Amino acid sequence: MIGRLSGLLAEKTPPQVLVDVNGVGYELDVPMSSFYHLPALGERVTLLTHLIVREDAHVLFGFLTAAERATFRLLIRISGIGPRTALAILSGLSVNDLAQAVGLQETGRLVKVPGIGKKTAERLLLELKGKLGDALVAPAQASSPAQSDILQALVALGYNDREAAAALKSLPPDVAVAEGIKLALKALNK
């Protein structure tokens, strides 16, 4: 198994790159989120990889971050989601955006990705719930200690993570804890 490649970036043709590792060129398919952050041609690059072996081909996928690769691996385990679709999802949404969409159960964000319809989006949300969304939605939403306290208070009052995170979105960023809880409860009771 090839887990990581370090070498010189020889070619960049979206979504494919060629990395020269000591004279051997490896072709990798990368999501656009990684592609946009690649260095210039001829510079050193390190990519985490995932190798898929099929009867007719060995396909290597590259990622700049461990989170992207882990998310890719979660996606391809879902029935009906192949490596190309997983790459399209990661090209259309960052890992944090995907985690937020899963945590808030937003099918609308997923159907904007080419190749993802309503049924596939719903299946993705169902399969990834608890694996991706719950772990990342709270840090993505709670950008300050006060917001974190407000989020915890709402959950303690019986609201689920999705409702609490949605209410937190409507608050001003510099709100005090007591005032934030009041405003969030008003928003939730509408």
LUMKENU-523504 format. One record per residue (C-alpha): residue number from 1; chain; x, y, z. Coordinates in nm, 3 decimals, decimal comma. Layout:
BEGIN
resi:chain:c1:c2:c3
NUM:A:X:Y:Z
...
This chain:
BEGIN
resi:chain:c1:c2:c3
1:A:0,000:0,000:0,000
2:A:0,129:0,345:-0,088
3:A:0,048:0,576:0,203
4:A:0,240:0,891:0,118
5:A:0,447:1,037:-0,165
6:A:0,709:1,310:-0,144
7:A:0,874:1,447:-0,452
8:A:0,875:1,719:-0,714
9:A:0,550:1,834:-0,867
10:A:0,603:1,763:-1,237
11:A:0,258:1,827:-1,390
12:A:-0,075:1,975:-1,284
13:A:-0,378:1,901:-1,501
14:A:-0,701:1,919:-1,298
15:A:-0,786:1,690:-1,127
16:A:-0,466:1,498:-1,192
17:A:-0,108:1,567:-1,084
18:A:0,221:1,396:-1,160
19:A:0,471:1,369:-0,875
20:A:0,831:1,275:-0,958
21:A:0,968:1,064:-0,673
22:A:1,337:0,996:-0,741
23:A:1,280:0,953:-1,114
24:A:0,951:0,761:-1,091
25:A:0,640:0,960:-1,189
26:A:0,322:0,887:-0,997
27:A:-0,011:1,004:-1,138
28:A:-0,259:1,098:-0,867
29:A:-0,614:1,223:-0,878
30:A:-0,663:1,497:-0,619
31:A:-0,973:1,687:-0,505
32:A:-0,983:2,050:-0,613
33:A:-0,955:2,155:-0,248
34:A:-0,603:2,005:-0,248
35:A:-0,529:2,105:-0,607
36:A:-0,569:2,478:-0,536
37:A:-0,316:2,462:-0,251
38:A:-0,043:2,275:-0,439
39:A:0,294:2,443:-0,481
40:A:0,426:2,559:-0,820
41:A:0,562:2,312:-1,075
42:A:0,911:2,189:-0,989
43:A:0,867:2,243:-0,615
44:A:0,857:1,970:-0,349
45:A:0,518:1,834:-0,247
46:A:0,405:1,569:0,000
47:A:0,070:1,402:-0,056
48:A:-0,109:1,144:0,156
49:A:-0,245:0,875:-0,070
50:A:-0,512:0,613:-0,109
51:A:-0,462:0,334:-0,361
52:A:-0,759:0,161:-0,521
53:A:-0,685:-0,163:-0,701
54:A:-0,936:-0,275:-0,961
55:A:-0,924:-0,555:-1,211
56:A:-0,832:-0,316:-1,492
57:A:-0,636:-0,043:-1,310
58:A:-0,451:0,079:-1,004
59:A:-0,573:0,430:-0,924
60:A:-0,388:0,653:-0,678
61:A:-0,562:0,942:-0,503
62:A:-0,370:1,219:-0,327
63:A:-0,462:1,456:-0,044
64:A:-0,282:1,742:0,127
65:A:-0,442:1,678:0,467
66:A:-0,517:1,372:0,675
67:A:-0,874:1,497:0,725
68:A:-0,937:1,494:0,349
69:A:-0,804:1,141:0,314
70:A:-1,003:1,016:0,614
71:A:-1,319:1,176:0,476
72:A:-1,252:1,023:0,133
73:A:-1,219:0,682:0,296
74:A:-1,548:0,731:0,483
75:A:-1,724:0,836:0,164
76:A:-1,614:0,540:-0,049
77:A:-1,749:0,297:0,214
78:A:-2,100:0,427:0,150
79:A:-2,306:0,219:-0,093
80:A:-2,335:0,394:-0,428
81:A:-2,043:0,633:-0,366
82:A:-1,738:0,548:-0,571
83:A:-1,398:0,716:-0,566
84:A:-1,488:0,963:-0,844
85:A:-1,803:1,075:-0,661
86:A:-1,609:1,104:-0,334
87:A:-1,351:1,318:-0,514
88:A:-1,631:1,536:-0,655
89:A:-1,777:1,583:-0,306
90:A:-1,439:1,687:-0,165
91:A:-1,388:1,917:-0,462
92:A:-1,723:2,086:-0,404
93:A:-1,713:2,106:-0,023
94:A:-1,431:2,137:0,227
95:A:-1,416:1,875:0,501
96:A:-1,550:2,129:0,751
97:A:-1,834:2,232:0,517
98:A:-1,926:1,866:0,466
99:A:-1,914:1,803:0,841
100:A:-2,133:2,105:0,901
101:A:-2,382:1,992:0,635
102:A:-2,396:1,647:0,796
103:A:-2,431:1,788:1,146
104:A:-2,711:2,022:1,040
105:A:-2,863:1,763:0,801
106:A:-2,856:2,005:0,504
107:A:-2,927:1,814:0,183
108:A:-2,929:2,142:-0,011
109:A:-2,553:2,184:0,024
110:A:-2,484:1,833:-0,102
111:A:-2,711:1,843:-0,407
112:A:-2,509:2,139:-0,536
113:A:-2,219:1,897:-0,595
114:A:-2,226:1,760:-0,952
115:A:-2,342:1,398:-0,956
116:A:-2,521:1,414:-0,620
117:A:-2,899:1,395:-0,631
118:A:-3,151:1,425:-0,352
119:A:-3,157:1,052:-0,268
120:A:-2,778:1,024:-0,265
121:A:-2,752:1,336:-0,049
122:A:-3,001:1,190:0,200
123:A:-2,810:0,861:0,208
124:A:-2,483:1,050:0,267
125:A:-2,633:1,245:0,556
126:A:-2,769:0,928:0,712
127:A:-2,449:0,725:0,671
128:A:-2,213:1,001:0,785
129:A:-2,417:1,113:1,085
130:A:-2,214:1,049:1,396
131:A:-1,903:0,965:1,197
132:A:-1,822:1,306:1,057
133:A:-2,078:1,571:1,141
134:A:-2,108:1,542:1,518
135:A:-1,733:1,548:1,568
136:A:-1,673:1,864:1,368
137:A:-1,991:2,071:1,382
138:A:-1,946:2,204:1,737
139:A:-1,593:2,342:1,686
140:A:-1,694:2,485:1,350
141:A:-1,990:2,663:1,508
142:A:-1,850:2,766:1,846
143:A:-1,582:3,016:1,755
144:A:-1,541:3,163:2,104
145:A:-1,565:3,042:2,464
146:A:-1,893:3,234:2,505
147:A:-2,044:3,064:2,199
148:A:-1,926:2,726:2,326
149:A:-2,100:2,794:2,660
150:A:-2,419:2,900:2,479
151:A:-2,410:2,583:2,267
152:A:-2,364:2,364:2,577
153:A:-2,646:2,545:2,757
154:A:-2,887:2,487:2,467
155:A:-2,797:2,117:2,453
156:A:-2,846:2,093:2,832
157:A:-3,191:2,249:2,788
158:A:-3,289:1,962:2,560
159:A:-3,218:2,094:2,210
160:A:-3,027:1,865:1,977
161:A:-2,687:1,961:1,830
162:A:-2,839:2,062:1,498
163:A:-3,096:2,297:1,652
164:A:-2,841:2,448:1,891
165:A:-2,586:2,504:1,611
166:A:-2,852:2,664:1,389
167:A:-2,956:2,901:1,671
168:A:-2,591:2,987:1,733
169:A:-2,556:3,098:1,370
170:A:-2,811:3,377:1,422
171:A:-2,621:3,533:1,714
172:A:-2,376:3,822:1,691
173:A:-2,017:3,695:1,730
174:A:-1,936:3,903:2,039
175:A:-2,253:3,831:2,240
176:A:-2,230:3,761:2,614
177:A:-2,335:3,417:2,740
178:A:-2,657:3,521:2,922
179:A:-2,775:3,747:2,638
180:A:-2,677:3,481:2,380
181:A:-2,886:3,216:2,552
182:A:-3,187:3,449:2,560
183:A:-3,150:3,538:2,190
184:A:-3,097:3,174:2,092
185:A:-3,407:3,064:2,283
186:A:-3,610:3,334:2,109
187:A:-3,480:3,215:1,772
188:A:-3,562:2,853:1,857
189:A:-3,917:2,940:1,967
190:A:-4,011:3,110:1,639
